Amino acid sequence: MSGTPHPDGRRPAGPEARIDLQALRGNVEVLQRSAGSAAIMAVVKANAYGHGLVPCALAAQSAGANWLGTATPREALALRRAAVGGRILCWLWTPDGPFSEAVSADIDISVSGRWALDKVCEAAAGLGRSARVHLKADTGLGRNGCTPADWTSLLSAAMAAQKDGLLNVVGVWSHLACADEPTHPSIDAQVEAFRHAVAAAERFGADLEVRHLANSAATLLLPETRFDLVRTGLSLFGLSPAPEHGTSASFGLRPVMTLVAPLASVKRVPAGHGVSYGHDYRTATETSLGLVPVGFGAGIPRHASGAASVAVAGRRYRAVGRIAMDQFVIDLGDSAATVGDEVVLFGPGERGEPTAEDWARAAGTIAYEIVTRIASDVPRVYLP
C-alpha cells in the first residue's frame, strides 16, 4: 500500500481523504521557525483548504498557532459553535454581516472601508460591548483594503469610534500580490506602503497588538514582511506556496492530505479498445484497465484527463481517456492489481505516489485548487 495508511489498516470502501494531523502539527512547528518572533495565524478558510475546518484548527492550535484566520463569518462562527477558542480573524464581509453575531462571539473583524466600520459600530452599540477591529490597507493588491487616499479618513473615524468605546483597533494588515516571486518590484513597494499605513495608524493613537502582511510564501521567503504575525494557509497543509522556489520537502513541509479510492473494476481488453467518452484514448496493446470510482463531481479536475497519474502498490499508472463525473480509467498494463486494491491519487509523495502539485501541473492549475475542490461528501479520515 502506498500513501498514508488507514488507521485500522483496512482498504477504503470508497474514495476518502486521509488527513494526517501529525503532519499538520509538524508544519506549524516548521513555519514558526521560519517566522522567528512573529506569531502564527493558521488560515483555515475554505474548510481548511479542503482538509476539515474544526479538526485542523484544533490541531494547529495544539501545535502553537496563536491565531486562526477565516475568510467568511460563516467559517468563523462555525469554529465558535464547535467551542474553538482563541483569537479568530475574519476578513471577507458583506453589508449583511452578520456583524452582531461576530462581535458577540469575540471574533476579530477586518474593516476595509467606512461602510464596514459603521456596521461594526452599529453592532457594538446594540450589544453594549466593544468590537475588535483590524484595519486593512490596500498596499497594491487591488482587492479588499482601504486605498491610501481614504486611509486617513478611515483612521479618523475608527479612532473616534474607539474613543466612544465601540471598538478597539487591535491590528493593521495588508496582503502581498507577488510573494511567490521574491524579487518582484511590487514587494518593496508594498512593504513601504504598509509601513506608512502602520505609522499613520499609530500617529492617530492606535495601540496595535499586531501588524501583519506575510502570507505563506512571504513567511518562507521574505523575512522583511513578517512583522508581528504571519498568516499561513497553504503551507500549513504541507504544500509549497512557491513551487518555482522550493518544494514542500525543501521547505521542510509535509503534505497533510492523501486521497485514495479502491479499484472498482479490473478487466483485460484487446489492442485498439476505446476508453471513456469520445475515445480520446485507445489501447496500444492488449492491457488491463482499472476503474477508479471518483471523478469531477468529487473535485477531480477533468483538465487532467490523459495527463495525471495515480499509484497502485507503489507503481504509477496514467489516467487515460476523459475523466468523467464519478469515475476515470487507468491503464494497468500487465499489473496484477485486482478489484478493491487501493489507488492513491495523491499524497506526500514519499512512497512513489503523485502529489497534489503533480495533479496541479497535469491540470494546468495550482495545488491550492486541487485540495480545496475535493467535495465535502468525500469522507475525511483523521489520522492523529
C-alpha positions in Angstrom: 0.0 0.0 0.0 1.4 3.5 -0.9 0.5 6.8 0.7 -0.7 7.3 4.3 -2.2 4.0 5.6 -5.7 4.0 7.0 -5.5 3.9 10.8 -7.1 0.5 11.1 -5.3 -1.0 8.1 -8.4 -1.6 6.1 -8.9 -0.9 2.4 -11.2 2.0 1.6 -14.8 1.2 0.8 -14.9 4.2 -1.5 -13.0 7.5 -2.0 -11.6 9.0 1.1 -9.3 11.8 2.1 -6.9 10.9 4.9 -5.8 13.9 6.9 -2.5 13.5 8.8 -2.9 15.8 11.8 0.6 14.9 13.0 2.0 16.3 9.7 -0.1 19.4 10.2 1.3 20.0 13.6 4.8 19.4 12.3 4.2 22.0 9.6 3.2 24.6 12.3 6.5 24.0 14.0 8.4 24.4 10.8 6.6 27.7 10.0 7.2 29.0 13.5 10.9 28.5 13.0 10.7 30.5 9.7 8.5 33.2 11.3 11.0 33.9 14.0 9.5 36.1 16.7 6.2 36.6 14.7 3.1 34.8 15.9 1.5 32.2 13.6 -2.0 32.6 12.2 -3.4 29.3 10.9 -5.6 30.2 8.0 -8.4 27.6 7.8 -10.7 29.2 5.2 -12.4 27.1 2.6 -12.9 24.2 5.1 -9.2 24.4 5.9 -8.3 24.2 2.3 -10.5 21.1 2.0 -8.9 19.3 4.9 -11.7 19.9 7.5 -12.3 23.2 9.4 -12.5 22.2 13.1 -10.1 19.3 13.3 -7.4 21.3 11.5 -8.0 24.4 13.6 -7.7 22.5 16.8 -4.5 20.6 15.6 -2.9 23.9 14.6 -3.7 25.5 17.9 -2.3 22.5 19.8 1.0 22.9 17.9 1.3 26.6 18.9 -0.7 28.6 16.3 -1.7 31.8 18.2 -4.4 32.9 15.8 -6.9 31.4 13.4 -8.0 33.1 10.2 -11.1 32.7 8.1 -12.4 34.4 5.0 -16.2 34.3 5.8 -18.1 34.9 9.0 -19.8 31.6 8.5 -16.5 29.9 8.9 -15.5 31.9 12.0 -18.9 31.3 13.7 -18.7 27.6 12.9 -15.4 27.5 14.8 -17.0 29.2 17.8 -20.0 26.9 17.7 -17.6 24.0 17.9 -16.1 25.6 21.1 -12.9 26.6 19.4 -11.3 29.3 21.5 -8.5 31.8 20.9 -8.3 34.7 18.6 -10.0 34.4 15.2 -9.8 37.0 12.5 -12.4 37.1 9.7 -11.9 39.3 6.7 -14.5 38.9 3.9 -17.6 40.8 4.8 -20.7 42.0 3.0 -23.2 44.5 4.3 -25.4 41.8 5.8 -22.6 40.7 8.1 -23.6 39.1 10.4 -21.7 41.7 12.4 -23.7 41.4 15.7 -23.1 37.6 15.9 -19.4 38.1 15.2 -18.9 40.8 17.8 -20.9 38.7 20.3 -18.7 35.7 19.5 -15.5 37.7 20.1 -14.3 37.4 16.5 -11.8 40.0 15.3 -13.3 41.8 12.3 -11.4 43.2 9.3 -12.5 46.6 8.2 -11.6 48.0 4.7 -13.9 50.9 4.4 -16.3 53.3 6.1 -19.4 51.2 5.4 -17.9 48.3 7.3 -16.8 50.5 10.2 -20.3 51.8 10.5 -21.7 48.3 10.6 -19.3 47.2 13.3 -20.1 50.3 15.4 -23.9 49.7 15.0 -23.5 46.1 16.1 -21.2 47.0 19.0 -23.7 49.7 20.2 -26.6 47.3 20.1 -24.7 44.7 22.1 -23.2 47.2 24.6 -19.6 45.8 24.0 -16.5 46.8 22.1 -15.6 45.1 18.9 -12.0 44.1 18.0 -11.1 45.5 14.6 -8.1 45.1 12.2 -8.0 47.9 9.6 -6.9 46.6 6.2 -4.8 48.8 3.9 -4.7 48.2 0.1 -1.0 48.5 -0.4 -1.2 47.3 -4.0 -3.1 44.0 -4.4 -6.2 45.8 -5.6 -8.7 43.6 -3.9 -10.1 44.4 -0.4 -8.5 47.1 1.7 -8.7 50.8 2.1 -6.8 52.9 -0.5 -4.1 55.3 0.6 -6.4 58.2 -0.5 -9.1 57.1 2.0 -6.8 55.8 4.8 -6.6 59.0 6.9 -10.4 59.4 6.8 -10.9 55.7 7.9 -8.4 56.1 10.7 -10.0 59.3 12.0 -13.4 57.6 12.1 -12.1 54.4 13.7 -10.2 56.2 16.4 -13.3 58.4 17.2 -15.3 55.1 17.5 -12.7 53.7 19.8 -12.9 56.8 22.0 -16.6 56.2 22.2 -16.0 52.7 23.4 -17.5 51.0 20.4 -14.3 49.3 19.1 -10.6 48.7 19.7 -8.3 49.0 16.7 -6.0 46.0 17.5 -4.4 45.4 14.1 -3.4 46.9 10.8 -2.8 44.5 7.9 -2.5 44.0 4.2 -1.9 41.3 1.6 1.0 40.9 -0.9 0.3 40.4 -4.6 3.6 38.6 -5.6 5.0 37.0 -2.5 5.7 33.8 -4.5 8.1 35.9 -6.7 10.6 37.2 -4.1 12.4 39.6 -6.4 9.2 41.2 -7.8 9.4 45.0 -7.5 5.9 45.2 -6.1 7.1 43.6 -2.9 9.4 46.5 -1.8 6.7 49.0 -2.8 4.0 47.2 -0.8 6.2 46.8 2.3 6.9 50.6 2.2 3.2 51.4 1.7 2.4 49.1 4.6 4.9 50.8 6.9 3.4 54.1 6.1 -0.1 52.8 6.8 1.0 51.4 10.2 2.8 54.7 11.1 -0.3 56.7 10.3 -2.4 54.5 12.5 0.0 54.9 15.4 0.0 58.7 14.9 -3.7 58.6 15.2 -3.3 56.9 18.5 -3.8 53.2 17.7 -2.1 50.9 20.2 -1.7 47.9 17.9 -1.4 44.4 19.1 -0.4 43.1 15.6 0.8 44.3 12.3 0.6 41.6 9.6 1.4 41.4 5.9 3.1 38.0 5.2 1.2 35.0 3.7 2.7 31.5 3.4 5.2 32.4 0.6 6.3 35.5 2.4 6.7 33.6 5.7 9.1 31.3 3.9 10.9 33.6 1.5 10.6 37.3 2.7 11.9 38.0 6.3 11.2 41.7 5.9 7.4 41.1 5.6 6.9 39.1 8.8 6.2 41.9 11.4 4.2 40.7 14.4 2.1 38.0 12.8 2.2 35.8 9.7 -0.8 34.3 8.0 0.0 30.7 6.9 -2.6 28.9 4.8 -1.4 26.5 2.0 2.0 25.9 3.8 0.1 24.8 6.9 -1.2 21.9 4.9 2.2 21.0 3.6 2.0 22.3 0.1 4.6 24.7 -1.4 3.2 28.2 -1.9 6.0 28.9 -4.3 6.8 25.8 -6.3 9.3 27.6 -8.5 11.4 28.4 -5.5 11.1 25.3 -3.4 9.2 22.0 -3.0 7.3 21.0 0.1 10.3 18.9 1.1 12.9 21.6 0.6 10.8 23.9 2.9 10.6 21.1 5.5 6.8 20.7 5.0 4.8 17.5 4.7 1.5 17.3 2.7 -1.4 16.6 5.0 -4.0 15.1 2.6 -3.8 11.7 0.9 -6.7 11.0 -1.4 -7.4 7.3 -2.1 -10.1 5.1 -3.7 -10.5 1.4 -4.3 -10.3 -0.1 -7.8 -13.9 -0.7 -8.8 -13.1 -2.8 -11.9 -10.2 -4.5 -13.5 -10.6 -6.1 -16.9 -8.5 -7.3 -19.8 -9.1 -5.6 -23.2 -7.5 -6.0 -26.6 -5.4 -3.6 -28.5 -7.4 -0.8 -30.1 -10.0 -0.7 -27.4 -11.5 2.8 -26.9 -11.6 4.3 -23.4 -14.2 6.7 -21.9 -16.2 9.4 -23.7 -15.0 10.4 -27.2 -12.4 7.6 -27.4 -9.6 10.1 -26.9 -7.5 7.1 -25.9 -7.3 3.7 -27.5 -5.2 0.9 -26.1 -1.9 0.4 -27.9 -1.7 -3.3 -27.0 -3.6 -5.9 -25.0 -3.8 -4.5 -21.5 -5.7 -4.3 -18.2 -7.9 -1.3 -17.5 -8.7 -0.3 -13.9 -11.7 1.9 -12.9 -11.2 4.5 -10.2 -14.7 5.4 -8.7 -14.2 9.2 -8.3 -14.4 12.0 -10.9 -15.0 15.6 -11.4 -18.2 15.5 -9.4 -15.9 14.9 -6.4 -13.4 17.5 -7.4 -11.0 15.6 -9.6 -10.0 18.0 -12.4 -11.3 17.0 -15.8 -8.5 19.0 -17.3 -6.1 16.4 -16.0 -7.5 13.8 -18.4 -4.7 11.8 -20.0 -2.0 13.7 -18.1 -2.4 12.8 -14.4 -1.2 9.6 -12.8 -2.1 7.6 -9.7 -0.3 4.9 -7.7 -1.3 1.3 -7.1 1.0 -0.7 -4.9 3.7 2.0 -5.2 3.7 2.0 -9.0 2.4 4.9 -11.2 -0.3 4.4 -13.8 -1.6 7.1 -16.1 -5.3 8.2 -16.1 -6.4 7.5 -19.7 -9.4 8.8 -21.6 -11.6 11.5 -20.2 -12.2 11.9 -16.5 -16.0 11.5 -16.0 -18.3 12.8 -13.3 -17.8 9.9 -11.0 -15.1 7.7 -12.4 -12.0 7.5 -14.5 -9.8 4.8 -16.1 -6.2 3.9 -15.6 -4.1 1.7 -17.9 -2.6 -1.0 -15.7 -0.7 -2.8 -18.4 0.2 -6.3 -17.1 -0.2 -5.4 -13.5 -1.6 -8.0 -11.1 -3.9 -5.4 -9.5 -7.3 -6.6 -8.6 -10.7 -5.1 -7.7 -10.6 -3.5 -4.2 -6.9 -2.6 -4.4 -6.1 0.9 -3.1 -5.4 3.6 -5.6 -3.6 6.7 -4.3 -4.5 9.7 -6.3 -2.1 12.0 -4.4 -0.3 12.2 -1.1 3.0 13.3 0.4 4.9 11.6 -2.5 7.2 9.7 -0.1 6.2 6.2 -1.4 6.1 6.8 -5.1 2.6 8.3 -5.2 1.8 11.6 -7.1 1.4 14.8 -5.1 -1.2 17.5 -5.3 1.4 19.6 -7.1 1.7 16.8 -9.7 -2.0 16.9 -10.3 -1.9 20.7 -10.5 0.7 20.6 -13.2 -1.4 18.0 -15.1 -4.5 20.1 -14.9 -2.8 23.5 -15.6 -3.7 24.9 -12.2 -2.3 25.4 -8.7 -2.1 23.0 -5.8 -4.5 25.2 -3.8 -7.3 24.3 -6.2 -6.5 20.5 -6.1 -7.1 20.1 -2.4 -9.8 22.7 -1.9 -12.0 21.3 -4.6 -12.3 17.8 -3.1 -16.0 17.5 -2.4 -17.4 17.6 1.1 -19.1 14.2 0.6 -15.7 12.5 0.2 -15.2 11.3 3.8 -12.3 12.9 5.7 -10.5 10.3 7.9 -8.3 11.9 10.5 -5.1 10.3 11.5 -4.0 11.6 14.9 
